[in-house]
Amino acid sequence: MNKIEAIIRPERLSMVVSSLAEEGFHGLNITQVTGRGEQRGIAHVGRAGQSYVVDMLPKSKLEVVVKDGDTQRVIDIIVAAARTGQVGDGKIFVLPVSNAIRVRTGEAGDIAL
């Protein structure tokens, strides 16, 4: 099993979630976060011509745990739905998961997903 953590633009979240659901991936968690990447934020110019930098940008963090065989498929779905082609589209991290337990039944492993 793998945990996929995707940090994406908030405006692309609904498209990513619906694309995953269409492919049968319904279980996920979403958190609203702030952060920055290589671009270190964005610069704005105010009304008086003064510039200021917003260095922590709002993002959405999507977490989904999948069977090993579904990992690349889920990554491909997220990339296709989240990509705008602009700086700040986000990052995806893949982490190994040693076990999952369904609290209601006590089932463990892939069946608990």
Backbone as JSON Lines, residues from 0, in Angstrom:
{"i":0,"aa":"M","n":[0.84,-1.18,0.0],"ca":[0.0,0.0,0.0],"c":[0.88,1.24,0.0]}
{"i":1,"aa":"N","n":[0.35,2.3,-0.58],"ca":[1.04,3.59,-0.62],"c":[0.07,4.7,-0.26]}
{"i":2,"aa":"K","n":[0.61,5.7,0.43],"ca":[-0.14,6.92,0.7],"c":[0.33,7.96,-0.28]}
{"i":3,"aa":"I","n":[-0.62,8.52,-1.02],"ca":[-0.32,9.58,-1.98],"c":[-0.79,10.9,-1.37]}
{"i":4,"aa":"E","n":[0.14,11.82,-1.22],"ca":[-0.17,13.16,-0.73],"c":[0.03,14.12,-1.89]}
{"i":5,"aa":"A","n":[-1.01,14.81,-2.27],"ca":[-0.93,15.77,-3.38],"c":[-1.24,17.16,-2.85]}
{"i":6,"aa":"I","n":[-0.32,18.08,-3.08],"ca":[-0.53,19.49,-2.74],"c":[-0.86,20.18,-4.06]}
{"i":7,"aa":"I","n":[-2.08,20.69,-4.17],"ca":[-2.55,21.23,-5.45],"c":[-3.22,22.59,-5.25]}
{"i":8,"aa":"R","n":[-3.51,23.24,-6.37],"ca":[-4.24,24.51,-6.34],"c":[-5.67,24.25,-5.85]}
{"i":9,"aa":"P","n":[-6.19,25.07,-4.93],"ca":[-7.54,24.86,-4.42],"c":[-8.61,24.88,-5.52]}
{"i":10,"aa":"E","n":[-8.39,25.68,-6.56],"ca":[-9.4,25.77,-7.62],"c":[-9.45,24.52,-8.49]}
{"i":11,"aa":"R","n":[-8.47,23.63,-8.37],"ca":[-8.46,22.38,-9.13],"c":[-8.96,21.2,-8.3]}
{"i":12,"aa":"L","n":[-9.23,21.42,-7.02],"ca":[-9.6,20.34,-6.11],"c":[-10.84,19.57,-6.55]}
{"i":13,"aa":"S","n":[-11.91,20.27,-6.88],"ca":[-13.15,19.57,-7.24],"c":[-12.96,18.72,-8.5]}
{"i":14,"aa":"M","n":[-12.16,19.19,-9.44],"ca":[-11.89,18.42,-10.65],"c":[-11.1,17.16,-10.32]}
{"i":15,"aa":"V","n":[-10.12,17.28,-9.42],"ca":[-9.32,16.12,-9.03],"c":[-10.19,15.1,-8.31]}
{"i":16,"aa":"V","n":[-10.99,15.56,-7.35],"ca":[-11.86,14.65,-6.59],"c":[-12.86,13.94,-7.5]}
{"i":17,"aa":"S","n":[-13.48,14.67,-8.41],"ca":[-14.46,14.04,-9.31],"c":[-13.77,13.08,-10.28]}
{"i":18,"aa":"S","n":[-12.57,13.4,-10.74],"ca":[-11.84,12.5,-11.63],"c":[-11.46,11.2,-10.91]}
{"i":19,"aa":"L","n":[-11.04,11.31,-9.66],"ca":[-10.74,10.11,-8.88],"c":[-12.0,9.27,-8.66]}
{"i":20,"aa":"A","n":[-13.11,9.92,-8.34],"ca":[-14.36,9.2,-8.1],"c":[-14.83,8.47,-9.36]}
{"i":21,"aa":"E","n":[-14.69,9.11,-10.52],"ca":[-15.09,8.47,-11.78],"c":[-14.31,7.18,-12.03]}
{"i":22,"aa":"E","n":[-13.09,7.11,-11.5],"ca":[-12.24,5.93,-11.7],"c":[-12.33,4.95,-10.52]}
{"i":23,"aa":"G","n":[-13.25,5.23,-9.58],"ca":[-13.49,4.3,-8.48],"c":[-12.69,4.54,-7.22]}
{"i":24,"aa":"F","n":[-12.02,5.67,-7.12],"ca":[-11.24,6.0,-5.92],"c":[-12.02,7.04,-5.12]}
{"i":25,"aa":"H","n":[-12.76,6.56,-4.11],"ca":[-13.66,7.43,-3.36],"c":[-13.09,7.85,-2.0]}
{"i":26,"aa":"G","n":[-12.29,6.99,-1.39],"ca":[-11.77,7.27,-0.05],"c":[-10.6,8.22,-0.08]}
{"i":27,"aa":"L","n":[-10.74,9.37,0.55],"ca":[-9.66,10.36,0.58],"c":[-9.89,11.35,1.7]}
{"i":28,"aa":"N","n":[-8.86,12.09,2.01],"ca":[-8.93,13.18,2.98],"c":[-8.43,14.44,2.31]}
{"i":29,"aa":"I","n":[-9.03,15.56,2.72],"ca":[-8.63,16.86,2.16],"c":[-8.4,17.83,3.31]}
{"i":30,"aa":"T","n":[-7.3,18.56,3.22],"ca":[-6.97,19.58,4.2],"c":[-6.59,20.85,3.45]}
{"i":31,"aa":"Q","n":[-7.06,21.98,3.95],"ca":[-6.66,23.26,3.39],"c":[-5.37,23.69,4.09]}
{"i":32,"aa":"V","n":[-4.34,23.96,3.33],"ca":[-3.02,24.29,3.88],"c":[-2.49,25.55,3.22]}
{"i":33,"aa":"T","n":[-1.42,26.08,3.78],"ca":[-0.68,27.16,3.13],"c":[0.77,26.73,3.01]}
{"i":34,"aa":"G","n":[1.42,27.2,1.98],"ca":[2.81,26.82,1.79],"c":[3.41,27.55,0.61]}
{"i":35,"aa":"R","n":[4.63,27.15,0.31],"ca":[5.31,27.74,-0.84],"c":[6.28,26.72,-1.38]}
{"i":36,"aa":"G","n":[6.58,26.88,-2.65],"ca":[7.52,26.0,-3.32],"c":[8.71,26.79,-3.82]}
{"i":37,"aa":"E","n":[9.23,26.34,-4.94],"ca":[10.41,26.99,-5.53],"c":[10.16,28.46,-5.87]}
{"i":38,"aa":"Q","n":[8.91,28.81,-6.2],"ca":[8.65,30.2,-6.61],"c":[8.7,31.15,-5.42]}
{"i":39,"aa":"R","n":[8.68,30.61,-4.19],"ca":[8.74,31.42,-2.97],"c":[7.66,32.47,-2.9]}
{"i":40,"aa":"G","n":[6.48,32.14,-3.35],"ca":[5.37,33.07,-3.28],"c":[5.21,33.84,-4.58]}
{"i":41,"aa":"I","n":[4.34,34.84,-4.52],"ca":[4.1,35.67,-5.69],"c":[4.15,37.15,-5.3]}
{"i":42,"aa":"A","n":[4.56,37.99,-6.25],"ca":[4.65,39.43,-6.01],"c":[3.43,40.11,-6.61]}
{"i":43,"aa":"H","n":[2.89,41.06,-5.88],"ca":[1.76,41.86,-6.33],"c":[2.16,43.33,-6.34]}
{"i":44,"aa":"V","n":[1.52,44.11,-7.16],"ca":[1.71,45.56,-7.16],"c":[0.41,46.19,-6.71]}
{"i":45,"aa":"G","n":[0.48,46.97,-5.63],"ca":[-0.69,47.61,-5.07],"c":[-1.13,48.83,-5.87]}
{"i":46,"aa":"R","n":[-2.19,49.47,-5.42],"ca":[-2.74,50.64,-6.1],"c":[-1.75,51.8,-6.17]}
{"i":47,"aa":"A","n":[-0.94,51.93,-5.14],"ca":[0.01,53.04,-5.09],"c":[1.31,52.69,-5.81]}
{"i":48,"aa":"G","n":[1.34,51.57,-6.48],"ca":[2.52,51.18,-7.21],"c":[3.55,50.44,-6.37]}
{"i":49,"aa":"Q","n":[3.24,50.25,-5.08],"ca":[4.17,49.52,-4.22],"c":[3.98,48.02,-4.42]}
{"i":50,"aa":"S","n":[5.09,47.31,-4.45],"ca":[4.98,45.86,-4.6],"c":[5.11,45.2,-3.24]}
{"i":51,"aa":"Y","n":[4.45,44.07,-3.11],"ca":[4.55,43.27,-1.9],"c":[4.5,41.8,-2.3]}
{"i":52,"aa":"V","n":[5.08,40.96,-1.47],"ca":[5.18,39.55,-1.77],"c":[4.3,38.75,-0.83]}
{"i":53,"aa":"V","n":[3.49,37.88,-1.38],"ca":[2.72,36.92,-0.6],"c":[3.51,35.62,-0.68]}
{"i":54,"aa":"D","n":[4.19,35.27,0.42],"ca":[5.09,34.12,0.34],"c":[4.47,32.81,0.77]}
{"i":55,"aa":"M","n":[3.32,32.82,1.39],"ca":[2.62,31.58,1.76],"c":[1.28,31.58,1.03]}
{"i":56,"aa":"L","n":[1.13,30.63,0.12],"ca":[-0.05,30.59,-0.74],"c":[-1.02,29.5,-0.29]}
{"i":57,"aa":"P","n":[-2.33,29.73,-0.46],"ca":[-3.3,28.69,-0.11],"c":[-3.22,27.53,-1.09]}
{"i":58,"aa":"K","n":[-3.24,26.33,-0.54],"ca":[-3.21,25.1,-1.33],"c":[-4.18,24.11,-0.71]}
{"i":59,"aa":"S","n":[-4.49,23.06,-1.43],"ca":[-5.29,21.95,-0.9],"c":[-4.41,20.72,-0.86]}
{"i":60,"aa":"K","n":[-4.47,20.01,0.25],"ca":[-3.7,18.77,0.4],"c":[-4.69,17.61,0.36]}
{"i":61,"aa":"L","n":[-4.47,16.74,-0.6],"ca":[-5.31,15.57,-0.81],"c":[-4.5,14.35,-0.4]}
{"i":62,"aa":"E","n":[-5.07,13.48,0.43],"ca":[-4.39,12.26,0.86],"c":[-5.26,11.06,0.49]}
{"i":63,"aa":"V","n":[-4.65,10.07,-0.12],"ca":[-5.36,8.84,-0.48],"c":[-4.4,7.67,-0.32]}
{"i":64,"aa":"V","n":[-4.89,6.58,0.28],"ca":[-4.09,5.37,0.43],"c":[-4.64,4.34,-0.56]}
{"i":65,"aa":"V","n":[-3.75,3.77,-1.35],"ca":[-4.16,2.84,-2.41],"c":[-3.29,1.59,-2.39]}
{"i":66,"aa":"K","n":[-3.78,0.55,-3.04],"ca":[-2.99,-0.66,-3.23],"c":[-1.8,-0.32,-4.12]}
{"i":67,"aa":"D","n":[-0.72,-1.07,-3.95],"ca":[0.49,-0.82,-4.73],"c":[0.22,-0.72,-6.23]}
{"i":68,"aa":"G","n":[-0.63,-1.62,-6.73],"ca":[-0.91,-1.66,-8.16],"c":[-1.7,-0.47,-8.68]}
{"i":69,"aa":"D","n":[-2.34,0.29,-7.78],"ca":[-3.13,1.45,-8.2],"c":[-2.38,2.77,-8.07]}
{"i":70,"aa":"T","n":[-1.18,2.73,-7.52],"ca":[-0.44,3.96,-7.23],"c":[-0.23,4.83,-8.47]}
{"i":71,"aa":"Q","n":[0.34,4.28,-9.52],"ca":[0.64,5.09,-10.7],"c":[-0.64,5.58,-11.37]}
{"i":72,"aa":"R","n":[-1.68,4.78,-11.36],"ca":[-2.96,5.19,-11.96],"c":[-3.52,6.41,-11.23]}
{"i":73,"aa":"V","n":[-3.49,6.39,-9.9],"ca":[-4.01,7.52,-9.12],"c":[-3.15,8.76,-9.36]}
{"i":74,"aa":"I","n":[-1.83,8.59,-9.41],"ca":[-0.94,9.72,-9.69],"c":[-1.28,10.33,-11.04]}
{"i":75,"aa":"D","n":[-1.47,9.49,-12.05],"ca":[-1.79,9.98,-13.38],"c":[-3.11,10.75,-13.4]}
{"i":76,"aa":"I","n":[-4.11,10.26,-12.66],"ca":[-5.41,10.94,-12.58],"c":[-5.24,12.31,-11.94]}
{"i":77,"aa":"I","n":[-4.5,12.37,-10.83],"ca":[-4.29,13.64,-10.13],"c":[-3.56,14.64,-11.02]}
{"i":78,"aa":"V","n":[-2.49,14.19,-11.67],"ca":[-1.71,15.09,-12.54],"c":[-2.57,15.63,-13.67]}
{"i":79,"aa":"A","n":[-3.33,14.75,-14.32],"ca":[-4.16,15.19,-15.45],"c":[-5.21,16.21,-15.02]}
{"i":80,"aa":"A","n":[-5.8,16.02,-13.84],"ca":[-6.86,16.91,-13.38],"c":[-6.34,18.19,-12.73]}
{"i":81,"aa":"A","n":[-5.14,18.15,-12.16],"ca":[-4.62,19.3,-11.42],"c":[-3.74,20.21,-12.26]}
{"i":82,"aa":"R","n":[-3.22,19.72,-13.36],"ca":[-2.24,20.49,-14.13],"c":[-2.87,21.67,-14.86]}
{"i":83,"aa":"T","n":[-2.25,22.85,-14.68],"ca":[-2.63,24.03,-15.47],"c":[-1.48,24.42,-16.4]}
{"i":84,"aa":"G","n":[-0.29,23.91,-16.12],"ca":[0.88,24.27,-16.9],"c":[1.59,25.5,-16.36]}
{"i":85,"aa":"Q","n":[1.1,26.04,-15.27],"ca":[1.69,27.24,-14.67],"c":[2.5,26.87,-13.43]}
{"i":86,"aa":"V","n":[3.43,27.74,-13.06],"ca":[4.17,27.56,-11.82],"c":[3.17,27.51,-10.66]}
{"i":87,"aa":"G","n":[3.38,26.59,-9.73],"ca":[2.5,26.5,-8.57],"c":[1.42,25.44,-8.69]}
{"i":88,"aa":"D","n":[1.52,24.57,-9.7],"ca":[0.52,23.5,-9.84],"c":[0.57,22.5,-8.7]}
{"i":89,"aa":"G","n":[1.71,22.36,-8.04],"ca":[1.77,21.51,-6.86],"c":[2.8,20.41,-6.94]}
{"i":90,"aa":"K","n":[2.73,19.52,-5.97],"ca":[3.64,18.39,-5.85],"c":[2.84,17.17,-5.39]}
{"i":91,"aa":"I","n":[3.38,15.99,-5.72],"ca":[2.8,14.73,-5.25],"c":[3.91,13.97,-4.55]}
{"i":92,"aa":"F","n":[3.59,13.45,-3.37],"ca":[4.52,12.65,-2.59],"c":[3.93,11.26,-2.4]}
{"i":93,"aa":"V","n":[4.75,10.23,-2.51],"ca":[4.31,8.85,-2.34],"c":[5.07,8.25,-1.18]}
{"i":94,"aa":"L","n":[4.32,7.74,-0.19],"ca":[4.92,7.16,1.01],"c":[4.42,5.73,1.19]}
{"i":95,"aa":"P","n":[5.3,4.82,1.61],"ca":[4.84,3.45,1.86],"c":[3.96,3.39,3.11]}
{"i":96,"aa":"V","n":[2.96,2.53,3.07],"ca":[2.08,2.3,4.21],"c":[2.21,0.82,4.58]}
{"i":97,"aa":"S","n":[2.57,0.54,5.81],"ca":[2.81,-0.85,6.21],"c":[1.51,-1.59,6.5]}
{"i":98,"aa":"N","n":[0.46,-0.88,6.92],"ca":[-0.8,-1.56,7.22],"c":[-1.92,-0.54,7.29]}
{"i":99,"aa":"A","n":[-3.13,-1.03,7.12],"ca":[-4.35,-0.24,7.31],"c":[-5.34,-1.13,8.04]}
{"i":100,"aa":"I","n":[-6.06,-0.56,9.0],"ca":[-7.04,-1.32,9.77],"c":[-8.37,-0.6,9.72]}
{"i":101,"aa":"R","n":[-9.42,-1.31,9.34],"ca":[-10.77,-0.75,9.36],"c":[-11.28,-0.86,10.79]}
{"i":102,"aa":"V","n":[-11.54,0.27,11.43],"ca":[-11.92,0.3,12.85],"c":[-13.2,-0.48,13.09]}
{"i":103,"aa":"R","n":[-14.19,-0.34,12.24],"ca":[-15.5,-0.97,12.45],"c":[-15.42,-2.49,12.52]}
{"i":104,"aa":"T","n":[-14.61,-3.11,11.65],"ca":[-14.58,-4.57,11.56],"c":[-13.28,-5.21,12.01]}
{"i":105,"aa":"G","n":[-12.22,-4.41,12.13],"ca":[-10.94,-4.95,12.5],"c":[-10.17,-5.54,11.31]}
{"i":106,"aa":"E","n":[-10.74,-5.48,10.1],"ca":[-10.05,-5.98,8.92],"c":[-8.76,-5.2,8.72]}
{"i":107,"aa":"A","n":[-7.74,-5.92,8.23],"ca":[-6.43,-5.29,8.04],"c":[-5.91,-5.56,6.64]}
{"i":108,"aa":"G","n":[-4.95,-4.73,6.23],"ca":[-4.33,-4.89,4.92],"c":[-5.14,-4.25,3.82]}
{"i":109,"aa":"D","n":[-4.91,-4.74,2.58],"ca":[-5.58,-4.17,1.41],"c":[-7.1,-4.19,1.52]}
{"i":110,"aa":"I","n":[-7.64,-5.2,2.18],"ca":[-9.11,-5.3,2.3],"c":[-9.7,-4.15,3.12]}
{"i":111,"aa":"A","n":[-8.89,-3.55,3.96],"ca":[-9.36,-2.43,4.79],"c":[-9.49,-1.15,3.99]}
{"i":112,"aa":"L","n":[-8.93,-1.11,2.8],"ca":[-9.03,0.1,1.98],"c":[-10.42,0.19,1.4]}
